[in-house]
């Protein structure tokens, strides 16, 4: 069982976590002077530093709510990670089936199916075999063979959970946003209704910041030129960014993200999504990083409360019609 208290971590771990926040493409500045009580805490999990800021909440309540939110986040990580062989997803991937399916895993697969359909297959949790083959520097013909056998339809849910054709599943493109949202829900349920959860760049903001204004977040330049493509004020929304912030699989690919169906070079350097929930923002940012920009903006336009900002590898920037000015 994970501890209910945040981890104490070293300066080395802190710096590594801050680098991960930068790699995620989102930066959250704090107000210069807080006008209301402000509680802040961090913990190291989900492969990054997860930070909670709480405003306008009595300190004892904020501390208790924060501990509960971190405990919930760590519990969900243990259910949804693919990196532990004893996790439900680890068992599914190693054995091909899972009898006792946690409700959270089932719900997240349902959400993944919706984004898979909306994106025309650009978001596909069964892409894990391709990612692993790329990491192993597989030859082009082997990659083509592996790509041909993946597909979301090979995840079978019939009471139990099965995967067909020897595929395996990753929820890396949606789980962090989902966990940030559930942590936010925990904080709200405990009475801390003004807060921000930043899970390595997957942000969920509720209420107002300590200075009485909406929370601030900035999107990092994927070219690392020291400017921000957008600085936003957000309240009661989620924000996620995905793109060329991590080490690519190859110089030709230019990104750690891939198109499940094709080895083509991606045009998008960074995709940022504002959405009603963390899971939706996270999954759509992943999908929009892979899709052609016109298709991404059209998809955002069909969804209530969803806006997108796309930074192309050639420096062009595209925004959906309702992206904040």
C-alpha positions, 0 to 999 in steps of 0.5 A: 500500500502506498503511503498517504503522505507525500514522498520526501525526496532529494535535490537530485530527485527534485531536479529530475522531476522538474526536468520531467515537468519541462519535458511535458511541455507545461509550466505553472508559475506561482503568483508573486504575492498570495492574497489568500491562504495558500498550501502547496505540496509535492510528491514523486510518483507517476515518473515525475513530480506531482504538485498540488496548490490549494487556495482559500482553505484552512491549513489543517483541511488543506493538509488532510485533503492533499494527503488524501489526493496523493493517496488516491493518485498513488492507488490509481497509478498502481492499477493503471501502470504497465511497468509493474508485472503485478498490476492489472495492466501488467497481468493483462499484457503478460497473460493475455487476459484479466478476470477481475477488472478494476472499475477504473481500468474498465472506465479508462479503456472505455474513454480510450475507445471514444478517443480512438474512434474520434481520432480515426485510430490515431490514439490507440492503446495497443501501440505498445508493441510498436513502441517496444520494437522502436526502442529495440531498433527493429528493422523496417520490415519487422516494424511493418509486421508488428504495426499490421497486427495492432488494433483497438478492436483486439481488446475484448471486454466481455465481463473479463478482459482479453487481448487478442493476437499477442498485442499488449496495452499501454495507457500512458497517453491518458492515465496521467490526465485521468489520475490528475482529474481524480486527485482534483475530485478528491480535493473538491470532495474534501472541501478544497474547491480552489486548487491546481493539480499539476501531474508532470504537465497534466493540469487540472484547475478548479476555482481561483488561485491565491490572488483571486484570479484564475490559475496561470499556466504556460506552454513551453516552446518545443524548440526550446528557444526560451519563449512560450507559445501561449500563457493561459488563465484557466479555471474549472478546466484541464490542460495537457500538452504532448509533443517533442519534449522527450527523447525521440526514438530516432532522428528521422521520427523527431518525436517519442510519439508515433502514428500507430498506422504509419512510420511517417514523420510527424508534422506536429511538434506540440499539441496542447488541449483544453478540455473539461476533464484531465483524461480527455485533455491528455488523450486528445493531446496525444492524438492531436500530436499524431493527426494532421492539423486540419483534422485535429482542429476539426475534431476539437470543434466537434467537442463541447469545451475542447480547444487546441493549440498546435505548434508545427515543426516548421514553427507555424501555430494553429489554434482552434476557434475558441482558444483563449486569446 
